[in-house]
Each structure stands twice: as C-alpha cells, then as structure tokens.
Amino acid sequence: MQKHTTLNLSQIPDAAKNIAHKLRGGEVLALIGELGSGKTAFARALAKRLKVKNRITSPTFVLMNIFRGLLPKNKKKIMLFHLDLYRTKNISEVRALGITDLWGKKDAVVLIEWADKIKKYLPPNAIMIHFTHGSQN
C-alpha cells in the first residue's frame, strides 16, 4: 500500500530529516507537484541528510543522477538514484534506465521527481510525497 503525504516549501527541511531517519534501503520516494513546488528542494534536503557530498541539481536533461550516501540511523552505505521524469514520454524510457530493477534493493533509495508520469507503474509500497505552493498541509 502506497503511503501519501503533502508538503509545502516551509516543511521540507523537517520532513527530509524525518524521512531520512526512517529509511532502511529499498524505498521509492515518488515526488509529485507543480513546477517550483519543492521537489528538487526536497531532493537536496534529503541528500544532505544522507551525507551525499555532491551538489544536487535536478537531472531534467540527463534523467538520472546517482550518488553515494549513508543512512542516518545505521550508517549503512546506499546509492541514491535521483530521477527527473519531466521530459519523459512513457514508462519504456524509465525502464531503459534500469530503474525498475532497483526498486526494493536494500542498498538503494530511489527518488523520482514528476513521478505522477509513471504513477500506475510504481511499486505498491512507494512513498508518495505531494508538494504544494500554499501554506496548508
């Protein structure tokens, strides 16, 4: 069963901290929201909590970036796969990246911006995070 939550920009730092501490590896975080609603800001905040050293930018033109990180709770090494599906047209483009093979892998966390484009193909345990421009949750 997919979990759903809604965030606005002011909630991102605390939410990223809370979510990072719950990660065990194998999670798919599906980020959904309009342009400028906070998807990439959340990706940056989460990556910081996962001790990713690289600068985080939205992979709009390359589709996917891969980073090394550590889970905060147990210091387990993981790979953070950060996707931006804004420019994709269908699920076959996503499958060509091999990302569906990573869903559930204990040494990976998959973070997908514009996940609504492949919503019906996401794993049943995906964590759906909706972003809004407003101050309401």
C-alpha positions as CSV (number, residue, x, y, z in Angstrom):
1,M,0.0,0.0,0.0
2,Q,1.4,3.4,-1.0
3,K,1.9,6.0,1.7
4,H,0.9,9.6,0.9
5,T,2.0,12.9,2.5
6,T,1.7,16.5,1.4
7,L,4.4,19.2,2.0
8,N,4.9,22.8,1.2
9,L,8.3,24.6,1.0
10,S,8.5,25.5,4.7
11,Q,8.0,21.9,5.7
12,I,10.8,20.4,3.6
13,P,13.8,20.6,6.0
14,D,11.9,18.8,8.8
15,A,10.2,16.3,6.5
16,A,13.6,15.4,4.9
17,K,15.1,14.9,8.3
18,N,12.2,12.7,9.5
19,I,12.1,10.7,6.3
20,A,15.8,10.2,6.1
21,H,15.8,8.7,9.7
22,K,13.1,6.2,8.6
23,L,14.9,5.0,5.5
24,R,16.3,1.4,5.6
25,G,17.2,1.0,1.9
26,G,14.9,-0.2,-0.8
27,E,12.5,2.7,-0.7
28,V,11.0,4.5,-3.7
29,L,10.1,8.1,-3.0
30,A,7.7,9.5,-5.6
31,L,7.7,13.3,-5.7
32,I,4.7,15.0,-7.2
33,G,3.9,18.7,-7.6
34,E,3.9,21.7,-9.9
35,L,7.0,23.4,-11.2
36,G,8.6,25.3,-8.3
37,S,6.7,23.5,-5.6
38,G,9.7,22.0,-3.8
39,K,10.6,18.6,-5.4
40,T,14.2,19.4,-6.1
41,A,14.5,21.4,-2.8
42,F,13.3,18.2,-1.0
43,A,15.9,16.1,-3.0
44,R,18.6,18.5,-1.9
45,A,17.5,18.4,1.8
46,L,17.2,14.6,1.8
47,A,20.6,14.1,0.1
48,K,22.2,16.4,2.7
49,R,20.7,14.1,5.4
50,L,22.1,11.1,3.6
51,K,25.6,12.7,3.7
52,V,25.7,13.0,-0.1
53,K,28.8,15.1,-0.9
54,N,27.8,16.1,-4.4
55,R,25.8,19.2,-5.4
56,I,22.2,18.2,-6.1
57,T,20.6,19.6,-9.2
58,S,17.5,18.3,-11.0
59,P,18.5,15.8,-13.6
60,T,16.0,17.1,-16.1
61,F,18.2,16.6,-19.2
62,V,20.1,13.5,-18.1
63,L,17.1,11.9,-16.5
64,M,19.1,10.3,-13.6
65,N,21.9,11.1,-11.3
66,I,23.5,8.6,-8.9
67,F,25.1,9.4,-5.5
68,R,26.7,7.6,-2.7
69,G,25.2,8.2,0.7
70,L,24.8,6.9,4.3
71,L,21.6,6.1,6.1
72,P,21.4,8.3,9.2
73,K,20.1,5.6,11.6
74,N,22.6,2.8,11.0
75,K,25.3,4.4,8.8
76,K,24.7,1.8,6.1
77,K,26.1,2.7,2.7
78,I,23.5,3.3,0.0
79,M,23.2,4.6,-3.5
80,L,20.7,7.4,-4.1
81,F,19.2,7.3,-7.5
82,H,17.6,10.7,-8.3
83,L,15.4,10.8,-11.4
84,D,13.5,13.7,-13.0
85,L,10.8,12.4,-15.4
86,Y,9.6,15.9,-16.6
87,R,10.8,15.3,-20.1
88,T,9.9,11.6,-20.4
89,K,7.1,10.4,-22.5
90,N,6.4,6.9,-21.3
91,I,7.4,4.1,-19.0
92,S,9.7,2.5,-21.5
93,E,12.1,5.4,-21.2
94,V,12.3,4.8,-17.5
95,R,12.7,1.1,-17.8
96,A,15.5,1.7,-20.3
97,L,17.4,3.3,-17.4
98,G,17.1,0.1,-15.4
99,I,15.5,1.9,-12.5
100,T,12.6,-0.6,-12.0
101,D,15.3,-3.2,-11.3
102,L,16.4,-1.2,-8.3
103,W,13.0,-1.0,-6.7
104,G,13.3,-2.8,-3.4
105,K,17.1,-3.2,-3.5
106,K,18.3,-2.8,0.1
107,D,21.4,-0.8,-0.9
108,A,19.4,1.8,-2.9
109,V,17.0,4.6,-2.4
110,V,15.1,5.8,-5.5
111,L,13.9,9.4,-5.5
112,I,11.7,10.3,-8.5
113,E,10.6,13.8,-9.4
114,W,7.5,14.0,-11.6
115,A,6.6,10.5,-10.5
116,D,3.0,11.1,-11.5
117,K,4.1,10.4,-15.1
118,I,4.6,6.7,-14.1
119,K,2.2,6.5,-11.1
120,K,0.4,3.3,-12.2
121,Y,3.8,1.6,-12.6
122,L,5.3,2.5,-9.2
123,P,5.7,-0.3,-6.7
124,P,2.8,-0.7,-4.2
125,N,5.0,0.4,-1.3
126,A,6.2,3.7,-2.9
127,I,6.1,6.7,-0.6
128,M,4.1,9.4,-2.4
129,I,5.1,12.9,-1.5
130,H,2.9,15.7,-2.9
131,F,4.2,19.3,-3.0
132,T,2.1,22.4,-2.9
133,H,2.8,26.1,-3.2
134,G,0.5,27.1,-0.3
135,S,1.0,27.1,3.4
136,Q,-1.7,24.5,4.0
137,N,-0.8,20.8,4.6
